[in-house]
């Protein structure tokens, strides 16, 4: 089953369909990055994109560290 999540960016509404189990997680994350109740400008969208990619970068670095530690065992 899927759920529709919407966000206003630059005065336009954008909707995405996501699976129910992912929807709660996504809604929570989006509420941290965006104004869920109102409009968001493009600068805010770019900042959120960069922030999430930085989080992904840090996560991958940690995974590599753990993988190297496991390989040395």
BELSUL-V155365 format. One record per residue. RES is the residue in three letters. PSI is psi in radians with two decimals (none if undefined). D_LAST is the distance of its C-alpha to the last C-alpha in whole Angstrom. Layout:
# BELSUL-V155365
RES,PSI,D_LAST
RES,PSI,D_LAST
This chain:
# BELSUL-V155365
UNK,2.55,43
UNK,2.82,43
UNK,2.48,44
UNK,2.23,46
UNK,2.30,45
UNK,2.69,47
UNK,2.40,47
UNK,2.18,50
UNK,2.15,49
UNK,0.58,52
UNK,0.01,54
UNK,2.50,53
UNK,2.31,52
UNK,2.24,48
UNK,2.48,47
UNK,2.50,44
UNK,2.19,43
UNK,2.77,40
UNK,2.59,39
UNK,-0.74,40
UNK,-0.49,36
UNK,-0.40,35
UNK,-0.79,39
UNK,-0.77,38
UNK,-0.83,35
UNK,-0.75,37
UNK,-0.73,40
UNK,-0.80,38
UNK,-0.73,36
UNK,-0.59,40
UNK,-0.43,41
UNK,-0.59,39
UNK,-0.42,40
UNK,2.85,43
UNK,1.76,47
UNK,-0.53,47
UNK,-0.34,50
UNK,-2.77,52
UNK,2.64,52
UNK,2.42,49
UNK,2.95,49
UNK,-0.56,47
UNK,-0.72,46
UNK,-0.68,44
UNK,-0.79,43
UNK,-0.73,41
UNK,-0.74,40
UNK,-0.71,38
UNK,-0.80,37
UNK,-0.75,35
UNK,-0.77,34
UNK,-0.63,32
UNK,-0.58,31
UNK,-0.74,29
UNK,-0.73,28
UNK,-0.72,26
UNK,-0.83,25
UNK,-0.73,23
UNK,-0.77,22
UNK,-0.64,20
UNK,-0.76,19
UNK,-0.69,17
UNK,-0.73,16
UNK,-0.72,15
UNK,-0.82,13
UNK,-0.71,11
UNK,-0.73,10
UNK,-0.70,9
UNK,-0.72,7
UNK,-0.68,5
UNK,-0.46,6
UNK,-0.14,4
UNK,none,0
